[in-house]
Every structure is written in C-alpha cells, then in structure tokens.
Amino acid sequence: MNFYVEAASPASPEAGRLASVYGLENHGLTNLHRVYWNLPTASIYEEIVFRGGARCREYGQTYGPVGC
C-alpha cells in the first residue's frame, strides 16, 4: 500500500477549491486516485516536502532525488 494514497495531504483543501467542475474523466483520463491542479506555488512546495520528493533551499529552490 502506498502511504501517500491514504495520508491526508496538506494541499487537499486547496486542491478541492481549485478543481475544475469539468473533470479529468471528460479528457479521457481514468483510474485516477488523487489529482491536484491549479495549485498556487506555496501549496506545491508543501506537497513536495510532505511527500519527501525534495527539500527547499534558502531562496525557494528545491533539490532532491526526483529533480523537482
């Protein structure tokens, strides 16, 4: 089981407010679990750090194994 599928994400409330009502299913995308779009920069940084994908440096640069 993937921890990130079950864990509450710091970007979830923001993602819910910004999600399109049209939906990704209408674009032919299926089998989606959790999708974030149109997130502001601060929410993207929160999600990156939360998932352990990267770390933040002094002036907002990220670095890590995924090359964010």
N, C-alpha and C positions, 0 to 999 in steps of 0.2 A: 504494500500500500504506500502510495506517495503521501508524505506528510503534508505537502502543500495543497493537496486537493481537499483535505479535511480541516486544515487550520484556518482560523479566521485571519483574514488579511487586513492590514491597515488601510489598504486602498479600496476595500469593498464598499464602504458608504459613498465615497466619491464616485466610484465606477457606476453604482446604481443610479445616481443622479444624472450622470452624463451619457448613459447608454442610449442608443438610438431606438426609437419605437419600431423602426422598420425591421430590425433583427438581422443577424448574420445568416439565418436559415434561408432568407429570401435571396441571398447571394450564392446559394448552393453549398454553404459550409455546414457540415453535420457533425454529430458526435462531439460537441463542444461541452466542456465542463465549466470552466471559469474563464471569462474573457473580459479584458479591460481595454477600453478605447477612449480616446479623447482625454486622457488624464493630464492634469497640469504637471509641471516639472517636479514640484515638491512630492506629489503622490508617486511619481515614477521612481524617484530616489528612495522613498520609503519602501516601496515594493522590492527594489533591487537589494537593499540592505536586509530587509526582512527575510528574503529567500536565500541570502548568503551568496548571491551571484557576484557581488562586487563590494568594494568598500569605497568610501568617499575621502577625497583629499581636501586640503585646505580651501581651495578655490572652486570646489564643486566638481572637480574631475573624479571620475570613477576608475577604479582599477580592480582587476580580479581575473579569475580563471576563464570567465565567459567573454572577456573583452568588451565589456559594456562601454 
